[in-house]
Amino acid sequence: MPGQMTIRPIDSKGDLKKFVALPYRLYKDDPNWVPPLKGDALKKLIPGKNGWLSHAKQQLFLAERDGKVVGRISAHIDTLALEMPADQGFGPGCGQFGYFDAEDEAIAQALITAAEAWLKNQGMDRVLGPLSASIWEEPGLLIQGFDHPPTIMMGHNKPEYRGWIERAGYQPVKQVMTYELDITKEFPPIVKRIVQMGERNDRIRVREVDKSKFDEEAAIILYILNDAWSDNWGFVPFTPPEIDDIGVMLKPIVYNDLIRIAELDGKPVAFMITLPDLNEAIKPLNGNLLPFGWAKLLLWLRKPQTKTMRVPLMGVVKELQASRMASQLAFMMIEYIRRAAISNYSATRGEIGWVLDDNQGMNAIADAIDSKVNKVYQIYEKRI
């Protein structure tokens, strides 16, 4: 007979390592799970090493039975999210849970109850989840697309988690999707004509970023992003510590020809970030850079030859979003990056997302280039 299960809050480094280690056991037989680098996964949980925690607080919990870790969860509160309008997803009294994994439903329910109790004790009356942990990291529970691995910075979970969370009283509140497409195929004629028209417009310039001016280019992209996304569901502005973290994380996989900035009359008005799928390189490492993983990864980073390219972020300033110019700039950036991805990185597949289910403009662009939804992530809500 199994022993009694216990749920306990954690804060020691040893417990943090147990928290990080659990998925490696639970998903070891899942061919579509991508083991994150353990050092990176640990760093995300430590204040002072994760810029998001400069404006958030969290409590991590472990479930144990017979001395064995059998589940984990985080309860966290983003103080900036509390200041956002409630009709945009967060707002006053809204906490979150994330990093959710459990061996069975009884463990899952006990973990969710513990997270809710902590959030309620902190004055929260509503919970969104799973969010692991910022909206900009791994939002939502995978509910469609279990048959292939996620790309860089996207999550993966067991299919049964959906029923466990819903039976805990959570209701769907938002879906985010990723689209995939065969980038070796040229886009439909109407898209090609739109691109060609843009190329004849002297007011438009679509340029590569200059990695040697990383901070300057990042500031331009951040300005457009905060303007373009400010009315979106779940938006929380980036803070300087988070920007620093993103710079450190992304700089090794930033390539000039895969990131574009569109200018109109000399003013930056749109951007598109594309990243080679680092998951293809780290999956065989099983979370470890030693003894030889670091050398393999370094070699890959010098000149990635990858099947998949992911577009995690794209934006057009609000003043243009209702105009034809917005889609024209988007199609031009997508087409130029498509060409570079094929010729310089041997890529054959693109993935766009995540995209909010109610983002009509982005969903229309995805449809126009013949891409199809390949993964759906669901975010849940509950009053406590």
N, C-alpha and C positions, 0 to 999 in steps of 0.2 A: 504494500500500500504506500502511495506517495505521502511524504511528510506534509506538514502545514506550510502553506505559502505565506510569505511576509512581503510587505511593500514598505520600502524605507527611502527617505530622502538621502541624497549623497552629496558630498563636497570634497572628499579626499582624492588625491591623484590616482591612487590605486583603484578607487571606485569608478573614476572617470575612464580608466583603461578598460574596466569591465563593461561599462556602458558602451564604449566604442566597439568592443570585441564581439558583443552578442550577435549582430547581424552576420558575421563571418561564419558562425555556426548554423544559424537558422536558414541561411540561404546557400549553404555550401553545395547543395545539389541542384540549385536553380541555375540553368545555363544562361539565363538572361539577366542575372544580377551582376553588376559591376562593382567589385570591391574597391572602395575609395582608399587612397593612401592613408594609412593609419595616423601618421603625423598630422596630416591636414585635417582629418576628422576630429582629432583630439584638440587641435588649435581652435576650432570653431566653438568649443565649449568653455574656453578659458577667458575670463575677463582680462583685458589688457592685451590679448592676442586676437580678439575678434572685435572690430570696430563697431559692429551692431550692438554689442553689449554695453557700449558707452551710453546708450540711451534706452537700454532694456534691462530687465532683471528676470532671472529664471530659477526654477528649482527642478533638478533632475531626480528621477525616481528609478529604483531598481526593484524588480520582483524576483524573489529567490525561493527555492524549494530544495530542501535537503542540501543546502550549501551551494546550490547551482543557480546561476542567473537564468531566469526563464522569461523575462520581459523587461521593457524599459519604456519610459515616457518623459517628456519635458512639459512643464507648465511655465509659460513665460508671458511677460507683459512688455509691450513696446510703448514707451511713454510718448513717443511722437505719434504713434497710431491712435492713442487716446485723444489727441488733439484734432484728428481728422473728422470730417463730417460723417455722421452715422450712415447716411444714405450712400456713402462711398465704401462701405464695408466694415470699417473699424469704428472709431468713435469712442466716446466716454463709456467706461465700464466694460470694455471688450478685452478679454484676455485670450490666449491661444494655447493649444497643445500641439506637440510635434514629437519627432524622433520616436515614433510609436512602433513597437514590435512586441509580439507575445507568442508564446507557444500554443496557447489555446484560448478559447473565449472567456473562461472564468478568470484567467490572468488578465486578459484585456479589460474586462469590466472593472476589475479591482484597480488597475492602473488608471483608467479614465476617472474613476471615482476619486482617487487620490489627487489627481491633477485638478479636478474640479474643486475639491475641498480647499486646496492651496489657493487657487484663484479667487474663490469666494472669500477666504480669509483676508485676501489682499484688497477686497472691496469691489471685485468684478461681479457683474451680473449676467454676462454673456460670454460664450466661448466660441471661437472659430478654430477649425482645425481639419486635418493636420497641416501645420505650417512648420517646416523644419529649416530654420526657425523664422527668418525674415521672409517677407513676401517676395523678396528678390532672390531667394535661395531655392528651396524645393517646396513649392506650394501645392497642396492638394494630395488626394489619395488616388493612385492609379486605378481606374475602373475599366479601361479599355486599352488594349495594346500590350498584353502580357507576353506575346509571342516573339518579341525581339527586344534587345537591350536598349536602355535609354542612352541618349547622347549626353555629352558633358553638361553638368549642372542640372540634370533632370533626375527625378526619383524613380524608385521601383519598390513594389511591396507585394505581399501575398494577396491573391484574389479574395480570400475569406475575410480580410480586414473590413471590407465594405459592410458585410452583414453584421459584424461585431459592433462597428461604430453606429450603424443605424439602429440596432437593438438597444444601444445605450441612450437612445432618445435624440439623436442628431438628425437634422434635416438638411438636404442639399441647399446651398445658397448660391454657389457659383461654380462654373466649370471653366477650366483652362485647357486648351488643346494644342497639339503640335501637328503640323502638316508635313508630309514628305512628298518628294517629287524626284523623278529621274532627270537629272540636270544634263545628261548627255543629249537629250532631245531639245531641239529649238522650241521656243515659245510659239504660241498660236500667232497667225498672221496679224491679228489686230494689235497684239502686244508689240510685235516687231515694228509695226507702223507708228505706234505711239512713241517708241524709243527713237526711231529715226526722225520723227518730228521734233523731239526734244534736242536731238543732236544738231538740228538746223537752227535752233533758237539761240541767238547770241547772248541772251540774258542768263542762260543756264550753263553752269560748269559743274561737272561731277568729277571729283578728284580723289586720289588715294590719300590716306593719311601718311604722315611722316613720323615714323617711330623715333627718329632722333629728336623730335620735338614732342615727346610723349605727353608731358604735363600740359602743354599748350593745347594739343589736340584733344586730350581728355576733357579739358575745361570747356571746349566748344561743344563736344558731344554731350556733356553733362547739362549744359545750359539748354540745349535743344530738348534733351530727355525730360528735364523737369518741367519744361513748358508743354511739351507734347503729351505727356502722360498725366498731367496734374488733375484732370477731371476723371480719370479712369478709376474703376472700382479697385479698391485695395492699395491705391497709391500712397506711399510714404516717401518723402524726399530723402535723398542720400545725404549723409553727413560727412564732413571731412575725414573722420577716422575710417568710415566705410569706403570712401573713395581711395584712401591710401591702401587699404586692404585689397580692393579690386585691382588697383594698379600692380601690386606685388603679385597677385594671383594670375592676372591675365597677360602681363607683359611678355612672359616667355612664349605665349601662343598668339601674340599680335603680329600679323604680317601685313605690310603696307597695302598690298593689292587685294586683301580680303575685307578691308574696312574702308568705306567711302563716305565722304561728306559732300552734300549737294549744296551749291551756292546759287542764289538768285540775285542778279544785279550786284554780285560781289559779296553778298551777305549769306553766311551759313544758315540754311533753313531745314536741312534734313540730314539724317545719317543712317547708316546700316552697318552693324557689326556682324561679322561672320568669323566663326572659330572652327579650325579643324577639330574633329572629334577626338579629343584627348582620351576618351574612354576606350577607344580602340587600342591605344598604347598601354594604358595602365591595367586593363582587364587581366592580362596574363601575369601581372606582378603579384596578384593576390594581396594587395595592400602594403607590400614591402619594397623599399628601395634597395635593401641590402640582401645578398652581397653584391649582385650585379645589376639590380633593377635600375639604379641611377644611371649607369652607363648606357643601358638600352634606351632609357627615356631621353637622355641627353642627345643621343644619336638621332632619335626620332624627331626631336624638336628642331634640329638643325635644318631639316628639309622634310616636313611631313609628307608622306605619301599615304593618303587616307581615303577610305571609301566615302565617308560622310562629312559634310560640312553643316554646321548648325548656325542659324541666325537667331541669337537669343534676344537681340534688341534692335529696334528700328523705330524711327520717329520722324514726324514732320511737324513743324511749329503750328500752333493752333490757328493762326491767322490764315493758313493755307489749307487746313484740313477739309474744308467743305468745297474745295475747288478741284478742277481737273488737274491742276498743276501738281497736287499732292500725289495722285496715282502715277502721273507721268514721271515724277522724280523717283518714286519707289520702283517703277518698272526699269528705269535706267540703271539704278544702283544694282538691282537684282541681276539684270542682264550682264553688266560689266563684271560683277563678282562671279557669276556663273562661268563666264569665259575663263577667268583667271583660275578658278577652282579646278577646271578640267585640264587646262594646259600646264599649270605649274604644280599641281598637287595630285593629279591623277584621280580626282574625285569623280564619283558617278551618281551620288545621291545627295540631296539637300534636305534639311529639316528646318522648318520655320516655327518658332514658338519658344515660350508659350504665348498663345493668343486667347484673350478673353472671349467667351462665347457670344457676348453682345457687341464686340468690336466689328461693326458692320464694314468699315472701310478696309480693315486688314483681312477679314474673311473674304471680301469681294476680290481683293488682290490675289489671295491664295487660290481662289476658284479660277481666276482668269489665267493663271499660269499652269493650270491643270494639276494642281497638287491636291492630295487627299488627306483627310484626317487619319493619323496613324496612332495617336495616343490621346486619351482624355483623362484628365485629373479633376477630381471633385473636391470642393471645399465645403465643409459642413458647419452648421451653426446650432447652438443650443442655449436656451435661457437656464440660468442656475439660480 
